[in-house]
Amino acid sequence: MDNRTGNTLLLTGRLAAGPLRRAADKFNARSAGEGAVLSVLELPISVAALMTPEWILGRLARMDIGSDLSHTGRIVLPGRVSGDLGGMVSSLGVPVARGPEDMRDIPEWLGAERGSDITDPPKKPEIIAEIVDAWRMTPDEILKRAEYFRTSGADCVDLGGNPDEGVPDVEAKIGILKESGFKVSVDTFHAPTIRRACRAGADMILSVNSGNMDSLEDVSCPVVVVPDYELDESEYLGSLASNVESVSKAGLTAIADPILSPPLMDMTSSFIRYSEYRAAYPGVPMLMGTGNVTEMLEADSAGVNALLSVFARELDIDYVLTTEAAAWTRGTVSELRSAGRMIAEAALLGLQPKHISHALRELKGLPPGYETRELREMQASVTDPNWRIFVAGGKICAFNSERFIEGQDVKSIYRDMGISDPAHSFYIGRELQKASIALRLGRGFAQDDDLTWGALP
């Protein structure tokens, strides 16, 4: 259901009710006049995650809420509520959904949900993941790496070749991939390998220019075409256009690659080259190899891939070729898939790619949302000795019914908690260390949950 039709009723427990009401009030103030209204219903339970759909129905019946939902477009439960929601939908007659695990994230969750009509990955650009050392790997090793890339979101796997020898046993390597349902490209200038790969069923060949154009005899699959490397970069566009024309005249599908240059090696000029080629040849398929940037810039790759994905979207790039050879590029395929989806949703909605997805905020995550005063309000409702651990106000906060401890030093907080039981001590130590990591990175923290890392596998 569109989140703009009818009010959204948020169900929560006593501990989270105050902060959730404040988040809802801020959302309603920003959305004034747009028909979107959030309201909060506090149920008589301390921890909302312990609710079940059956328990909620019973409580709503006692409160006589179920008979007055005529202005409610849907009900949203905390994300950690378990159980089948079908009974609630049937009994209440309104849609029921699970929201984010931390209900204070509801405003951003609603923003991300606006693009929920996109259920499939964007069709363009297709992501080609290069297995860099495929030329010296066994077929079984290649299949294992390819499965990782497929799980990460790749549309095609590319067999990287040796410049002089191509890809030995290319037929067996293509064969085992095709049997497992992979789309396969082969990255080589080696003429014999190109011919053998095409006969073995390769779906694409990377790459050709005037230097190995004669290798296309008996080739029928699409071919990635590049400029002649011995030329000055100012001559790349003319060379590329000439090579694409030659491949097209041979009856083959030509995919143009103007070549993205590494940082500090005319990278800016290469972006301009892509733009100029697209403007001159709007109907020619294009490929962009991102590895020259992500591999040669020693920085976490998520932001780099997000920016490259915007560039690919604006220029209607058909294929993106990437690698995960450097440590800082681990997860690049997953990041490109997440970035492509985020940008496609933003474009569909006519928005900037902001508050659409959190997947690429791998380190600098969502900031902790609680304030210390909110936690002290929660403490007033606590009646047991169990410790609750939060991150708020630039500190780690731990409290139970008797004590409220805050600070940044894990050892000091642990010592002040006075825990003697070994098993409980281990548990508290683990949670405090997670909270310390979250505090340092500015990430959200939820006790008993693993820290999340966005698109990183």
C-alpha positions in Angstrom: 0.0 0.0 0.0 1.2 3.5 -0.8 2.3 5.1 2.5 0.5 8.3 1.5 -3.0 6.8 1.6 -4.4 6.9 5.2 -2.7 7.1 8.5 0.0 4.8 9.7 -0.4 3.4 13.2 2.9 2.4 14.9 2.7 -0.2 17.6 5.3 -0.2 20.3 6.0 -1.0 24.0 6.6 1.3 27.0 10.3 1.7 26.7 10.4 2.9 23.1 7.1 4.9 23.2 8.6 8.3 24.1 11.4 8.4 21.5 9.1 6.9 18.8 6.4 9.6 19.5 9.1 12.3 19.0 10.3 10.7 15.7 6.7 10.6 14.5 6.0 14.2 15.5 9.1 15.3 13.5 7.9 13.2 10.5 4.4 14.7 10.6 5.8 18.2 10.8 7.9 17.7 7.7 5.0 16.0 5.8 2.3 18.5 6.7 -0.2 18.8 3.9 0.9 15.6 2.1 -1.6 13.4 3.8 1.0 11.2 5.6 0.3 11.0 9.3 2.1 8.7 11.8 0.4 7.9 15.1 1.8 5.8 18.0 0.0 3.3 20.1 1.8 2.2 23.3 0.9 -1.4 24.4 1.4 -2.7 27.9 4.7 -4.4 27.5 8.3 -3.1 28.2 10.1 -4.6 25.2 8.2 -4.3 22.0 10.2 -7.1 20.3 8.7 -9.6 22.6 5.2 -9.0 21.2 3.5 -11.6 19.0 0.7 -11.1 16.5 -1.7 -13.1 18.7 -0.8 -11.1 21.8 -1.2 -7.9 20.0 -4.7 -8.9 18.7 -5.7 -9.7 22.3 -4.5 -6.4 23.6 -6.1 -4.4 20.9 -9.4 -6.2 21.5 -9.2 -5.3 25.2 -8.5 -1.7 24.4 -11.3 -1.7 21.8 -8.9 -0.4 19.2 -9.9 -2.9 16.5 -13.3 -1.3 16.1 -11.9 2.1 15.3 -9.4 1.7 12.4 -11.5 3.5 9.7 -8.8 6.2 9.3 -5.9 3.8 9.5 -4.2 3.0 6.2 -2.0 0.3 7.8 -0.4 -0.9 11.0 3.4 -1.1 11.4 5.0 -3.4 14.0 8.6 -3.4 15.2 10.9 -5.3 12.8 11.8 -7.9 15.3 8.2 -9.0 16.1 8.1 -12.7 14.9 5.1 -14.7 13.7 2.6 -14.8 10.9 0.8 -11.5 10.3 -2.0 -13.0 8.3 -4.3 -13.3 11.3 -3.9 -9.7 12.2 -4.8 -8.6 8.6 -7.9 -10.8 8.6 -9.1 -9.7 12.0 -8.4 -6.0 11.6 -9.2 -5.5 8.0 -6.1 -3.3 7.3 -2.6 -4.1 6.0 -0.1 -5.0 8.7 3.7 -4.7 8.1 7.0 -5.1 9.9 9.0 -1.9 10.0 12.6 -1.4 10.8 14.1 -3.1 13.9 14.6 0.3 15.5 11.2 2.0 15.2 12.8 5.5 15.4 14.1 4.8 11.8 10.5 4.8 10.6 10.8 8.2 8.8 13.7 7.0 6.7 12.2 3.6 6.3 9.1 5.2 4.8 11.3 7.2 2.5 13.1 4.1 1.3 9.8 2.3 0.9 8.6 4.8 -1.6 10.6 2.9 -4.2 9.2 -0.5 -3.2 7.5 -0.9 -6.6 11.0 -1.8 -8.0 11.1 -5.5 -7.1 13.8 -6.6 -9.6 17.3 -5.4 -10.1 17.7 -2.7 -12.8 18.3 -4.1 -16.2 21.1 -1.6 -17.0 23.9 -1.6 -16.5 24.6 -5.3 -16.4 27.4 -6.1 -14.0 30.3 -8.1 -15.3 32.6 -9.5 -12.6 36.1 -10.3 -13.7 37.9 -13.3 -12.3 41.3 -11.7 -12.7 43.5 -14.8 -12.4 41.2 -17.2 -14.4 43.9 -18.0 -16.9 45.9 -19.8 -14.1 42.9 -21.3 -12.1 41.3 -24.7 -12.5 37.7 -24.9 -13.7 36.5 -25.9 -10.2 38.3 -22.8 -8.7 36.7 -20.6 -11.3 33.3 -22.0 -10.6 33.6 -21.3 -6.9 34.6 -17.7 -7.5 31.8 -17.3 -10.0 29.3 -18.5 -7.5 30.5 -15.8 -5.1 30.0 -13.2 -7.8 26.6 -14.5 -8.7 25.5 -14.3 -5.0 26.8 -10.8 -4.9 24.7 -9.7 -7.8 26.8 -10.1 -11.0 25.0 -10.7 -14.3 28.0 -12.1 -16.0 31.4 -13.5 -15.1 34.5 -12.6 -17.0 37.5 -14.9 -17.5 40.7 -12.7 -17.2 43.4 -13.8 -19.6 47.2 -13.7 -19.7 48.3 -11.0 -22.2 50.5 -13.4 -24.1 48.9 -16.8 -23.7 45.2 -15.9 -23.3 43.2 -18.4 -21.2 44.5 -22.0 -21.2 41.8 -24.7 -21.3 39.3 -21.9 -22.1 36.8 -24.5 -23.4 36.6 -26.4 -20.1 36.4 -23.2 -18.1 33.6 -21.8 -20.2 31.9 -25.2 -20.2 31.7 -25.6 -16.4 30.3 -22.1 -16.1 27.7 -22.5 -18.8 26.5 -25.8 -17.3 25.9 -23.9 -14.1 23.8 -21.2 -15.8 26.4 -18.4 -16.0 26.7 -15.8 -18.7 30.4 -15.7 -19.6 32.7 -13.2 -21.2 36.4 -13.7 -21.9 38.9 -10.9 -21.4 41.9 -11.3 -23.8 43.6 -9.9 -26.9 45.0 -13.3 -27.7 43.6 -14.2 -31.1 43.5 -18.1 -30.7 41.8 -17.7 -27.3 39.2 -15.4 -28.8 38.3 -18.0 -31.5 38.3 -20.9 -29.1 36.2 -19.0 -26.6 33.6 -18.2 -29.1 33.3 -21.8 -30.4 33.0 -22.9 -26.7 29.9 -20.6 -26.2 31.3 -17.4 -24.8 28.6 -14.7 -24.6 31.0 -11.8 -25.0 34.6 -11.1 -26.0 36.8 -8.4 -24.4 38.5 -6.8 -26.3 39.4 -5.9 -29.9 40.9 -3.0 -31.7 42.7 -2.6 -35.0 45.6 -4.6 -33.6 43.7 -7.9 -33.4 40.7 -7.3 -35.6 41.7 -10.4 -37.7 40.9 -12.6 -34.7 37.2 -12.1 -35.3 37.0 -14.7 -38.0 34.3 -17.2 -37.1 33.3 -15.1 -34.1 29.6 -14.5 -33.6 29.1 -13.2 -30.1 29.1 -9.5 -29.1 32.5 -7.9 -29.0 33.8 -5.1 -26.7 35.8 -2.6 -28.9 38.5 -0.3 -27.5 40.7 2.4 -29.0 44.1 1.7 -30.3 46.4 2.0 -27.2 49.5 3.2 -29.0 47.7 6.5 -29.9 47.7 9.6 -27.9 44.5 9.8 -25.7 43.3 12.8 -27.8 43.0 10.4 -30.7 41.0 7.7 -28.7 37.6 8.8 -29.8 38.3 8.8 -33.5 40.1 5.4 -33.2 37.2 3.9 -31.2 34.6 5.1 -33.7 36.7 3.6 -36.6 37.1 0.3 -34.8 33.4 0.1 -33.9 32.5 0.7 -37.5 34.8 -2.2 -38.6 33.3 -4.6 -36.1 29.8 -3.6 -37.1 30.6 -4.0 -40.8 31.7 -7.6 -40.0 28.1 -8.2 -38.8 28.9 -8.3 -35.1 27.4 -6.4 -32.2 30.0 -3.9 -31.1 30.1 -2.6 -27.5 32.2 0.6 -27.2 34.6 1.0 -24.3 36.2 4.5 -24.4 38.5 3.4 -21.5 38.2 4.9 -18.0 41.6 6.1 -17.0 43.1 5.7 -13.4 43.2 8.6 -10.9 45.9 11.2 -11.7 46.3 9.7 -15.2 43.8 11.9 -17.1 40.8 10.3 -15.3 38.8 13.5 -15.7 39.5 13.6 -19.5 38.3 10.0 -19.7 35.0 10.9 -18.1 34.6 13.6 -20.7 35.5 11.1 -23.5 32.7 8.8 -22.3 30.3 11.7 -22.4 31.4 12.9 -25.8 31.1 9.4 -27.3 27.6 8.9 -25.9 26.5 12.2 -27.3 27.9 11.4 -30.8 26.7 7.7 -30.8 23.5 7.5 -28.7 22.5 4.1 -30.1 25.8 2.2 -29.6 26.0 -0.1 -26.5 28.8 1.0 -24.1 30.9 -0.6 -21.4 32.7 1.0 -18.6 35.5 -0.7 -16.7 35.6 0.6 -13.2 38.6 -1.3 -11.9 41.0 1.3 -13.2 39.5 3.7 -10.6 38.5 1.4 -7.7 41.7 -0.7 -7.8 44.0 2.3 -8.2 42.4 4.5 -5.5 43.2 3.0 -2.1 39.9 3.9 -0.4 36.9 1.9 0.7 35.1 1.3 -2.6 31.4 1.9 -1.6 31.4 5.6 -2.2 33.5 5.3 -5.3 31.2 2.7 -6.8 28.1 4.8 -5.9 29.6 7.8 -7.8 30.6 5.6 -10.8 27.0 4.2 -10.9 25.5 7.7 -11.1 27.9 8.4 -14.0 26.8 5.1 -15.7 23.1 5.9 -15.2 23.4 9.4 -16.6 25.2 8.2 -19.7 23.0 5.1 -20.2 26.0 2.8 -19.9 25.0 -0.8 -20.8 27.7 -2.8 -19.1 30.0 -2.2 -16.1 33.1 -4.4 -15.8 34.6 -4.6 -12.3 37.1 -6.5 -10.3 37.7 -7.4 -6.6 41.4 -7.9 -6.7 42.5 -5.3 -4.1 41.5 -5.7 -0.4 39.7 -2.3 -0.4 37.5 -3.4 -3.3 36.0 -6.5 -1.5 32.3 -6.4 -2.0 32.4 -4.2 -5.1 29.9 -6.3 -7.1 27.4 -6.1 -4.2 28.0 -2.4 -3.9 27.4 -1.8 -7.6 24.2 -3.8 -7.4 23.0 -1.9 -4.4 24.0 1.4 -6.0 22.3 0.6 -9.3 19.1 -0.2 -7.4 19.2 2.9 -5.3 19.8 5.1 -8.3 17.1 3.4 -10.3 14.6 4.0 -7.5 15.6 7.6 -7.1 15.3 8.2 -10.8 11.8 6.6 -10.9 10.7 8.8 -8.0 12.3 12.0 -9.4 14.5 12.2 -6.3 18.1 12.6 -5.4 19.7 9.3 -4.3 19.3 10.1 -0.6 17.2 8.4 2.0 16.5 5.6 -0.6 18.8 2.9 0.8 21.3 2.5 3.6 23.2 -0.3 1.9 26.3 1.8 0.9 26.8 3.3 4.3 29.0 0.5 5.3 31.1 2.3 7.9 29.6 5.7 8.4 26.2 4.4 9.3 23.1 5.8 10.7 24.0 7.8 13.8 22.6 6.6 17.2 19.2 8.1 17.6 18.7 8.1 21.4 19.4 11.0 23.7 20.6 10.4 27.2 17.5 12.0 28.7 15.3 9.5 26.7 17.2 6.6 28.2 16.8 8.0 31.6 13.0 8.2 30.9 13.2 4.5 29.9 15.0 3.6 33.1 12.1 5.0 35.1 9.9 2.2 33.6 12.4 -0.6 34.3 11.7 -2.8 37.3 14.3 -5.6 37.0 18.1 -5.9 37.4 18.9 -6.8 33.8 21.3 -4.4 32.1 20.2 -2.5 29.0 23.0 -1.1 26.8 22.7 1.8 24.4 24.8 4.3 22.5 23.6 7.9 23.0 25.0 11.4 23.3 28.5 10.3 22.3 28.7 7.8 25.1 27.9 4.2 26.0 24.9 4.1 28.4 24.1 1.0 30.6 21.2 0.9 33.0 18.9 -1.3 35.0 16.3 -0.6 37.7 19.0 0.6 40.2 21.8 2.2 38.3 22.6 4.4 35.2 26.2 4.3 34.0 27.5 6.3 31.0 30.9 6.9 29.6 33.3 6.0 26.7 35.7 3.6 28.4 34.4 0.0 28.2 36.6 -1.2 31.0 35.4 1.5 33.4 31.7 0.9 32.5 32.2 -2.9 33.0 33.9 -2.4 36.3 31.1 -0.1 37.5 28.4 -2.7 36.6 29.8 -5.1 39.2 29.1 -8.3 37.4 30.4 -11.5 39.0 28.8 -14.4 37.1 31.3 -15.6 34.4 28.7 -16.4 31.7 26.9 -13.0 32.2 30.3 -11.3 32.3 31.2 -12.7 28.9 27.9 -11.6 27.5 28.1 -8.1 28.9 31.7 -7.7 27.7 30.7 -8.7 24.2 27.8 -6.2 24.1 29.9 -3.4 25.5 32.6 -4.0 22.9 30.0 -3.9 20.1 28.7 -0.7 21.5 32.2 0.8 21.6 32.7 0.0 17.9 29.4 1.5 17.0 30.2 4.6 19.0 33.5 5.0 17.3 32.0 4.6 13.8 28.8 6.6 14.5 26.7 3.6 13.8 23.4 2.4 15.3 23.7 -0.2 18.0 21.0 -2.7 19.2 21.8 -5.0 22.1 21.8 -8.7 21.1 22.0 -7.8 17.4 25.0 -8.1 15.2 26.5 -4.9 13.9 25.5 -4.3 10.2 27.8 -3.3 7.4 25.5 -2.3 4.5 26.3 -4.0 1.2 29.5 -5.7 2.4 29.1 -9.5 2.1 
